[in-house]
Amino acid sequence: MAKPNPDLLLSATERATQAELAARRLNWCRGLYLALLIWIPLSGALTAPSGLSPLTMAIGFTLFTLPLLMFIGALRHGRPRSWVWLGFVLLFYAVYASLRIFTPGLGGQLALVELALVLSLFSLSLRYVKAKRASQGGEF
């Protein structure tokens, strides 16, 4: 069995502080996650071609947000591993949004907001995982 890292050994009060910090960050992460799930179809609807049927748009948005939707159950419970995997998925959304920023007009501006949401959720989810790990004594 591996020896515990002495840097991660915290007192009971430090662990309680880290647990409280992790709970606050988890609430912020859930809010950003919900905002991203709302923003993607909203921005897509604002920039969609006018001849597209609503059914086609709904199917497209569902397929585009499906990787995010797969994490709903796991993220509700606040498991750190799920948030780490969400971070990997968010990197693809960040690349896509950063490419769309160069679209002229409204599409590029909406992509800039999407990129800000994605990067905020990515960084905050990593900070949540770090605080959660510290509150559990370095264990997942």
N, C-alpha and C positions, 0 to 999 in steps of 0.2 A: 504494500500500500504506500502511495506517495505521501511524503510529508507535506503538511499544509504550509502554504506561503505565509510567512510571518507578517507580511504587509497587509494581508487580508484579514488577520485576526483582529476583530473589533470587540469592544466592550458591549455590554447589554444595552447601554444607553445609546451608543453609536449605532448599533444595529437597529434600534427602534427609530432613530432619526433617519437612517437610510431607508427603512421600511416606509416611513411616512413620506419621504421624498419620492420613493418609487410609486407609491399610491397616487400622489399628485401628478407625476409624470405619466402614469398610466391613463389617468382621466384626460390629460391633454392629448395623448396619443390617440385615444378613442375618438375624441372630438375632431382631430385632424384627419383621421381615417374616414370618419363619416363625411366630413367636408369634401374630401377627395372623391368619395363615391358619389356625391351629389354634383361636384364640379365637372367631372369628366363628361357625363351626358349633357349637362347644361351647356358647356362650352361647345360640345359637338353639335348640339341642336342650333346654337346661334350661328355656327359657321357652315352648316350643312347646305348642300345645293337645294334650290327651291323645288325641284321636281321629284325629290325623294319621298316615297310613301312613309307614313308613320311606322308601319310594320317593319319596313326595311331598316329604318333608323333604330327601332327598339331592338331588333336582332343584332345589329352592329354594335350598339352600346353594350348589350349583354355580353357579347363575345369579347369585346375590348376590356370590360371590367371583370370578366370571369376569373382571371388570376387573383384579383383583389378579393372577390367574393368568396373564394375558397378558404380564406382565413377568418371568416366571421365567427365561426364556432370556437376556434382555438383562441382568438384574440379576446373573446368575451371573458375567458377565464384568466387572462393575463399571464399565460405561460411564456417565459423568456425565450425559449427556443422558437416558438411561433413568431415572435417579434423579430428574431434574427432572420428567419426565413422570409418574412415579409420585407425585410431590408434588402435582401437579394432581388426580390421581385420588383421592388420600388426602383432599383437601379435601371431596369429596362424602361420603366415609365419616365425616368429622368432623362434618359438618352432620347427617347421619342419626343418629349416636350422640348428638349434643347434643340432638336432638329427643326421642330415646328416654329420655334421663335423667329426664324428667318422668313416665315411666310409674311408677305406684306399685308397690312391692314389689321382688321380686328382679330384674325386668326393668330397672328404673332403675339398680340397683346394678351390674348386669353391663354396662350401657351406659356407666357411668362408667369402668369398667376399660377398655372398648373405646376410649373417647375418649382416655384416657391413653396407650394403646398407639399409637393413630393419631397423636396430636400428638407423641409421642416420636419415632416413626419419621419424621414429617414434618420436625421440626426437626433431627434427627440426619442425615437424608439431605441436607438443605441444607448442613449443616456439612461433610459428606463432599465434596460437590461443590465447595465453596469450597476445602477443603484440596487436593483433587485438581487443581483449576485452578491453585492456587499452586505445586504441585509440578511442573507442566508449563510454568511460565513464563507463566501467564495464558491458555493455549490450551486448548480442549476437545479 
